[in-house]
Amino acid sequence: MIQGHVAKLARQLPEPGDGEGASSVATFPLRARLRYSKLSGPKCLVASSNEEVLKKLAKILSQCGMATFLATGIEESRKVLIRERVFLVLCDDRLVDGDYEDILSASEWSTSKAPVIVFSSTGDWPDYLKAIRAGAFDYMAYPPFPEELRRVIGNALESRMANTVRAITSANSAMDKDKYNE
């Protein structure tokens, strides 16, 4: 299921430019450089201050055919969201220099407006409600079951595609209306 969504989204993206290989370092002038897996699928940002979480989530995403940026904090995440067309964001509820609300804000102000899935080691119900009300696409307990994570990623990509189609249709209707009125 996810592979189908990934294939549809990948056709909309340009191929990664330089080099080959499963993973390498992105060419951003950041203090803590970001790792980027050069797959041809949609780009995903994973933000966590825990190296093990980054590795596990990146592995699952690469199995889904998604290219991943790995960031350890809010500033790194903001820079990726500004410079890249990111289709999905996965982040911890707490990072060293902020929390998921900062990521939600950065995603909302970026051009990609990527859905954000928040991870928590506690998975408390009040925290879940707070994250959803703040605009998170979903809130999951960490570590997630790979099948559950794939399902949520598929839903997020499907929602993203539906929103994109709606925006294009709306823009085309507005252009047609303007053309008709001339």
Buried (B, 14 or more C-beta within 10 A) or exposed (E): EBBEBBEEBBEEBEEBEEEEEEBBEBEBEBEEEBBBBBBBBBBBBBBBBBEEBBBBBBEBBBEBBBBBBBBBBBBBBBBBBEEBBBBBBBBBBEBEEBBBBBBBBBBEEBEBBBBBBBBBEEBEEEBBEBBEEBBBBBBBBBEBEEEEBBBBBBBBBBEBBEEBEEEEEEEEEEEEEEEEEE
